[in-house]
Amino acid sequence: MLHKALNTHKNGVLLAIKLTPKAAKDALVRLEADSTGKIRLKATVTAVPEKGKANSALIKLLSKKLKLPKTNIQLIAGDQSRLKTVLFAGDPKTLLGRLEKQMVMLGFTE
């Protein structure tokens, strides 16, 4: 599933996410298929979904867990939705390998 979750883009790598705000903890939970078959990373944050607080918490969480600068992570879709798309900016080929390696280290496997 991991190889279906990360998609190259001309400006980097895209990752689809399902975010649950107001959760008990900040965590990257698991990869799961939505009703259309699209693979999404399920994430939780303790922040409330007000004034972009949950989105900011998501970017901070991704930065910490995937070891990338926050400035290289951009929310490009789903600003006010639980279903989000994040762009990791950089060279797509180099970044894809790095993200896959880091996600495997976090326990997200094929």
N, CA, C and O of each residue as an XYZ file, in Angstrom:
440
protein
N       0.811     -1.204      0.000
C       0.000      0.000      0.000
C       0.851      1.264      0.000
O       0.436      2.294     -0.531
N       2.031      1.190      0.589
C       2.871      2.377      0.706
C       3.177      2.999     -0.645
O       3.129      4.221     -0.790
N       3.496      2.164     -1.643
C       3.838      2.708     -2.958
C       2.653      3.382     -3.638
O       2.847      4.187     -4.550
N       1.413      3.066     -3.209
C       0.227      3.716     -3.760
C      -0.130      4.994     -3.004
O      -0.897      5.817     -3.501
N       0.421      5.158     -1.813
C       0.105      6.327     -0.988
C       0.901      7.557     -1.412
O       0.401      8.680     -1.351
N       2.137      7.340     -1.839
C       3.020      8.434     -2.238
C       3.037      8.539     -3.757
O       3.299      7.553     -4.447
N       2.759      9.728     -4.278
C       2.706      9.935     -5.723
C       3.607     11.090     -6.117
O       3.580     12.152     -5.495
N       4.405     10.877     -7.157
C       5.291     11.954     -7.598
C       4.493     13.048     -8.295
O       3.447     12.804     -8.895
N       5.015     14.243     -8.196
C       4.432     15.449     -8.755
C       5.602     16.259     -9.294
O       6.730     16.074     -8.837
N       5.372     17.134    -10.234
C       6.494     17.893    -10.807
C       7.265     18.700     -9.762
O       8.445     18.996     -9.955
N       6.606     19.057     -8.657
C       7.258     19.862     -7.614
C       7.642     19.063     -6.372
O       8.122     19.636     -5.395
N       7.437     17.745     -6.399
C       7.766     16.941     -5.227
C       6.967     15.659     -5.172
O       6.817     14.961     -6.175
N       6.452     15.352     -3.984
C       5.697     14.119     -3.758
C       4.395     14.464     -3.045
O       4.380     15.266     -2.111
N       3.298     13.846     -3.496
C       1.984     14.056     -2.893
C       1.631     12.908     -1.963
O       1.986     11.756     -2.212
N       0.928     13.238     -0.891
C       0.430     12.243      0.047
C      -0.993     12.613      0.424
O      -1.252     13.736      0.858
N      -1.919     11.670      0.258
C      -3.311     11.874      0.657
C      -3.437     11.483      2.127
O      -2.879     10.477      2.565
N      -4.171     12.286      2.873
C      -4.286     12.091      4.319
C      -5.740     12.216      4.756
O      -6.494     13.033      4.227
N      -6.123     11.390      5.733
C      -7.406     11.549      6.418
C      -7.056     11.971      7.843
O      -6.455     11.206      8.598
N      -7.436     13.190      8.199
C      -7.062     13.767      9.492
C      -8.227     13.755     10.469
O      -9.351     14.124     10.128
N      -7.939     13.327     11.683
C      -8.919     13.393     12.768
C      -8.405     14.400     13.791
O      -7.430     14.126     14.492
N      -9.056     15.574     13.885
C      -8.656     16.567     14.900
C      -9.269     16.222     16.259
O     -10.096     15.316     16.363
N      -8.864     16.942     17.283
C      -9.356     16.768     18.659
C      -9.198     15.328     19.141
O     -10.052     14.816     19.865
N      -8.113     14.679     18.741
C      -7.845     13.301     19.152
C      -7.071     13.282     20.467
O      -6.673     14.329     20.978
N      -6.864     12.098     21.003
C      -6.139     11.956     22.262
C      -4.656     12.256     22.118
O      -4.012     12.692     23.072
N      -4.104     12.022     20.910
C      -2.672     12.286     20.705
C      -2.391     12.589     19.242
O      -3.199     12.293     18.362
N      -1.231     13.185     19.003
C      -0.755     13.429     17.645
C      -0.077     12.150     17.172
O       0.862     11.669     17.807
N      -0.556     11.595     16.050
C       0.013     10.328     15.581
C      -0.263     10.103     14.100
O      -1.271     10.555     13.558
N       0.663      9.388     13.461
C       0.430      8.844     12.133
C      -0.007      7.406     12.406
O       0.780      6.602     12.904
N      -1.255      7.081     12.083
C      -1.869      5.847     12.557
C      -1.642      4.659     11.618
O      -1.032      3.666     12.016
N      -2.125      4.752     10.385
C      -2.014      3.633      9.448
C      -2.364      4.094      8.044
O      -2.897      5.186      7.847
N      -2.059      3.255      7.083
C      -2.489      3.470      5.706
C      -3.792      2.721      5.517
O      -3.925      1.579      5.959
N      -4.762      3.358      4.858
C      -6.038      2.691      4.621
C      -6.634      3.168      3.308
O      -6.368      4.280      2.850
N      -7.447      2.302      2.713
C      -8.125      2.646      1.470
C      -9.455      3.303      1.800
O     -10.179      2.848      2.686
N      -9.779      4.391      1.073
C     -11.085      5.019      1.279
C     -12.122      4.303      0.410
O     -11.810      3.292     -0.220
N     -13.342      4.816      0.373
C     -14.435      4.157     -0.353
C     -14.191      4.075     -1.860
O     -14.796      3.248     -2.542
N     -13.309      4.929     -2.379
C     -13.009      4.907     -3.815
C     -11.774      4.059     -4.119
O     -11.414      3.884     -5.283
N     -11.129      3.538     -3.085
C      -9.930      2.739     -3.269
C      -8.636      3.532     -3.157
O      -7.549      2.962     -3.245
N      -8.745      4.843     -2.964
C      -7.552      5.682     -2.819
C      -6.900      5.410     -1.465
O      -7.581      5.347     -0.442
N      -5.592      5.252     -1.467
C      -4.855      4.985     -0.233
C      -4.545      6.312      0.456
O      -4.010      7.236     -0.157
N      -4.890      6.387      1.730
C      -4.653      7.591      2.527
C      -3.924      7.218      3.813
O      -4.080      6.114      4.336
N      -3.135      8.150      4.307
C      -2.503      7.997      5.606
C      -3.463      8.569      6.641
O      -3.836      9.739      6.567
N      -3.858      7.752      7.598
C      -4.735      8.225      8.665
C      -3.853      8.854      9.732
O      -2.908      8.238     10.225
N      -4.184     10.099     10.079
C      -3.411     10.844     11.080
C      -4.369     11.451     12.092
O      -5.522     11.748     11.776
N      -3.877     11.634     13.316
C      -4.665     12.284     14.365
C      -3.841     13.402     14.982
O      -2.620     13.301     15.104
N      -4.528     14.466     15.367
C      -3.884     15.575     16.079
C      -4.784     16.013     17.227
O      -6.004     15.855     17.169
N      -4.179     16.557     18.257
C      -4.955     17.016     19.411
C      -5.563     18.394     19.173
O      -6.486     18.795     19.881
N      -5.057     19.108     18.196
C      -5.523     20.472     17.908
C      -6.971     20.469     17.412
O      -7.450     19.495     16.831
N      -7.642     21.581     17.660
C      -9.019     21.747     17.206
C      -9.030     22.250     15.756
O      -8.086     22.908     15.319
N     -10.089     21.942     15.019
C     -10.159     22.382     13.622
C     -10.664     23.820     13.488
O     -11.664     24.072     12.815
N      -9.982     24.740     14.121
C     -10.359     26.152     14.074
C      -9.167     26.990     13.632
O      -8.054     26.809     14.125
N      -9.405     27.898     12.711
C      -8.391     28.853     12.265
C      -7.097     28.177     11.836
O      -6.013     28.716     12.060
N      -7.198     27.000     11.221
C      -6.027     26.308     10.703
C      -5.152     25.617     11.736
O      -4.057     25.160     11.410
N      -5.621     25.535     12.984
C      -4.804     24.935     14.038
C      -4.528     23.454     13.775
O      -3.403     22.991     13.966
N      -5.542     22.713     13.341
C      -5.350     21.277     13.063
C      -4.423     21.085     11.861
O      -3.593     20.175     11.862
N      -4.555     21.925     10.845
C      -3.675     21.837      9.675
C      -2.228     22.112     10.058
O      -1.320     21.416      9.603
N      -2.013     23.110     10.881
C      -0.656     23.432     11.347
C      -0.079     22.283     12.165
O       1.097     21.943     12.036
N      -0.916     21.693     13.002
C      -0.465     20.560     13.818
C      -0.110     19.366     12.931
O       0.841     18.639     13.219
N      -0.864     19.166     11.863
C      -0.574     18.073     10.927
C       0.787     18.292     10.266
O       1.593     17.364     10.187
N       1.045     19.495      9.798
C       2.326     19.787      9.141
C       3.480     19.607     10.128
O       4.528     19.072      9.767
N       3.289     20.045     11.355
C       4.319     19.873     12.384
C       4.570     18.387     12.649
O       5.719     17.965     12.779
N       3.504     17.598     12.727
C       3.617     16.161     12.958
C       4.348     15.470     11.801
O       5.242     14.654     12.026
N       3.965     15.800     10.571
C       4.626     15.211      9.402
C       6.106     15.581      9.374
O       6.953     14.743      9.067
N       6.409     16.813      9.689
C       7.801     17.281      9.711
C       8.624     16.480     10.717
O       9.733     16.038     10.418
N       8.075     16.304     11.891
C       8.786     15.588     12.954
C       8.971     14.116     12.602
O      10.080     13.590     12.698
N       7.902     13.453     12.198
C       7.952     12.008     11.946
C       8.712     11.649     10.681
O       9.406     10.633     10.644
N       8.591     12.470      9.640
C       9.230     12.159      8.362
C      10.569     12.864      8.183
O      11.225     12.724      7.151
N      10.965     13.622      9.203
C      12.265     14.297      9.238
C      12.497     15.198      8.026
O      13.516     15.104      7.340
N      11.518     16.074      7.785
C      11.599     17.072      6.722
C      11.295     18.440      7.315
O      10.527     18.534      8.272
N      11.880     19.501      6.770
C      11.572     20.841      7.270
C      10.102     21.196      7.009
O       9.543     20.852      5.967
N       9.498     21.883      7.964
C       8.097     22.312      7.794
C       7.930     23.164      6.546
O       6.868     23.145      5.923
N       8.955     23.903      6.177
C       8.870     24.775      5.002
C       8.756     23.984      3.700
O       8.376     24.544      2.672
N       9.080     22.689      3.731
C       8.979     21.839      2.538
C       7.658     21.081      2.479
O       7.445     20.277      1.572
N       6.770     21.331      3.435
C       5.492     20.616      3.491
C       4.370     21.637      3.321
O       4.286     22.618      4.060
N       3.517     21.389      2.341
C       2.454     22.340      2.027
C       1.127     21.600      1.846
O       1.054     20.594      1.140
N       0.093     22.111      2.490
C      -1.254     21.591      2.310
C      -1.798     22.176      1.010
O      -1.960     23.392      0.904
N      -2.082     21.327      0.018
C      -2.533     21.851     -1.270
C      -4.006     21.566     -1.553
O      -4.561     22.104     -2.511
N      -4.644     20.732     -0.741
C      -6.082     20.471     -0.902
C      -6.653     20.021      0.435
O      -5.976     19.367      1.229
N      -7.918     20.387      0.671
C      -8.611     19.942      1.867
C      -8.422     20.831      3.079
O      -8.475     20.354      4.212
N      -8.205     22.103      2.859
C      -7.976     23.042      3.954
C      -9.044     22.939      5.046
O      -8.726     22.992      6.234
N     -10.302     22.793      4.646
C     -11.400     22.729      5.623
C     -12.107     21.382      5.593
O     -13.296     21.291      5.900
N     -11.379     20.342      5.226
C     -11.931     18.996      5.132
C     -11.033     18.036      5.904
O      -9.873     18.348      6.171
N     -11.560     16.879      6.260
C     -10.722     15.855      6.890
C      -9.825     15.172      5.865
O      -8.766     14.645      6.204
N     -10.261     15.187      4.603
C      -9.486     14.577      3.529
C      -8.570     15.639      2.933
O      -9.035     16.629      2.368
N      -7.277     15.424      3.063
C      -6.295     16.442      2.686
C      -5.265     15.857      1.732
O      -5.055     14.645      1.684
N      -4.630     16.739      0.979
C      -3.491     16.355      0.154
C      -2.335     17.269      0.518
O      -2.467     18.493      0.540
N      -1.205     16.650      0.802
C      -0.005     17.378      1.199
C       1.049     17.213      0.115
O       1.212     16.131     -0.449
N       1.764     18.298     -0.171
C       2.886     18.262     -1.098
C       4.172     18.399     -0.300
O       4.347     19.348      0.465
N       5.072     17.434     -0.490
C       6.417     17.524      0.051
C       7.267     18.077     -1.087
O       7.487     17.386     -2.082
N       7.743     19.298     -0.957
C       8.466     19.969     -2.042
C       9.906     19.492     -2.127
O      10.581     19.308     -1.114
N      10.363     19.295     -3.364
C      11.733     18.887     -3.604
C      11.826     18.048     -4.858
O      10.846     17.896     -5.587
N      13.005     17.502     -5.110
C      13.203     16.630     -6.261
C      12.367     15.359     -6.065
O      12.585     14.625     -5.101
N      11.414     15.089     -6.967
C      10.496     13.962     -6.774
C      11.178     12.607     -6.574
O      10.787     11.849     -5.686
N      12.176     12.299     -7.374
C      12.824     10.981     -7.275
C      13.563     10.808     -5.959
O      13.427      9.780     -5.296
N      14.338     11.800     -5.585
C      15.097     11.736     -4.337
C      14.155     11.706     -3.139
O      14.339     10.920     -2.209
N      13.159     12.561     -3.172
C      12.213     12.690     -2.067
C      11.363     11.438     -1.895
O      11.084     11.030     -0.767
N      10.947     10.823     -3.002
C      10.119      9.620     -2.932
C      10.854      8.509     -2.191
O      10.282      7.863     -1.313
N      12.103      8.288     -2.534
C      12.888      7.256     -1.856
C      13.073      7.555     -0.382
O      12.984      6.662      0.460
N      13.329      8.803     -0.078
C      13.533      9.212      1.314
C      12.256      9.039      2.137
O      12.300      8.541      3.261
N      11.119      9.452      1.572
C       9.843      9.318      2.285
C       9.466      7.855      2.480
O       9.014      7.467      3.557
N       9.650      7.044      1.442
C       9.340      5.616      1.572
C      10.182      4.979      2.665
O       9.667      4.215      3.481
N      11.473      5.287      2.687
C      12.368      4.734      3.703
C      11.922      5.147      5.107
O      11.880      4.318      6.015
N      11.590      6.425      5.283
C      11.184      6.919      6.596
C       9.858      6.292      7.035
O       9.688      5.957      8.207
N       8.925      6.134      6.100
C       7.632      5.538      6.459
C       7.781      4.063      6.819
O       7.080      3.571      7.703
N       8.681      3.354      6.146
C       8.949      1.955      6.508
C       9.536      1.900      7.908
O       9.181      1.020      8.692
N      10.434      2.832      8.234
C      11.017      2.867      9.582
C       9.949      3.128     10.650
O      10.089      2.707     11.798
N       8.874      3.834     10.249
C       7.778      4.119     11.181
C       6.783      2.958     11.270
O       5.845      2.998     12.066
N       6.995      1.928     10.452
C       6.120      0.758     10.516
C       5.090      0.669      9.412
O       4.253     -0.234      9.421
N       5.132      1.590      8.458
C       4.208      1.554      7.330
C       4.857      0.735      6.217
O       5.765      1.215      5.539
N       4.400     -0.480      6.033
C       5.010     -1.373      5.057
C       4.029     -1.704      3.952
O       2.852     -1.348      3.995
N       4.563     -2.402      2.957
C       3.719     -2.839      1.843
C       2.704     -3.759      2.408
O       1.861     -4.274      1.673
